[in-house]
Amino acid sequence: MTTGTTARRTVASIAVTAALACVTACTSADGPTDATDTTDPSTRPLRSVERATARAGSARVESTTVMGRELSLDAVGALGWRDGLTGTLTITYTGGTTAETMRRLGTTAMEARYLPDAYYARMGDAFADRVGGRHWIKYVYADLEDLGDGAGAGFADQMRKTTPHEAVKRLLASDDVREVGEETTRGRRTTHWTGTVGGAAGQTVDIWVDDRDLLVKKVERGRTETGELSQTAYYSDYGVAVSAERPPAADTADFKELLKAREGGGEGG
């Protein structure tokens, strides 16, 4: 395998892992998301949670994600969802085959900036040397949808479903959603809810909600071809001011153009 091919595949993996790391690792494009699917009166408290979390518009996020043998990572920052997904996260690769590849390319962590139409990943200096000295990689959601191998199918839609209130919608549509009981979460009294959201795949969502009907914690579990998929996320400071500026154009490489250049044996190949 050539250096160009390795770098190209690494760029593609960054697109996937950074997106999944933002809030949820287990969003299923085929799973139910309509909160009106169930009329069970026992789920009425969850409807209040969905409305309150959506209305809050933003929060600070801390998450740990494990994607089988492929990757594990930590993410911390703030995200907003009032007018499309926005915000900034610092993502640290902690294990897995993708993390090892990233380390060989001189990157163990990156900054991800999310905007409604695209997101940007800031790589290290060693990686920048391979792409003409530019530190940022730009991923336009529409371009990812158009990838010839189908890898980006549904990508933008999945990005829109990574906010905490969307997790509540998936839980509301579950056939077996139920209240587990009261628990203490990070020193706060919370109510624990659980349900299966992935059908035959056995994908599950658990949430812990405070007395303001806001998520304090969320755990999602499922499976991938390389093993178990899980994420634990904590939320705080709902309503916090969130900003995400577009990086300087001169320091930004476009994902689609970068792939074309490498496939043609051009820059960095």
SULRA-V835179 format. One record per helix or strand of 3 or more residues. SS is the DSSP state (h for helix, s for strand). FROM is the first residue (numbers start at 0). TO is the last residue. Records with the same first field share a line. If there is no record, write none. Layout:
BEGIN
SS->FROM-TO + FROM-TO
END
This chain:
BEGIN
h->2-20 + 34-36 + 40-55 + 96-103 + 124-130 + 140-144 + 154-159 + 163-171 + 198-200 + 248-250 + 254-262
s->57-66 + 70-79 + 85-94 + 108-113 + 117-121 + 135-139 + 177-184 + 187-195 + 203-208 + 214-223 + 226-235 + 251-253
END
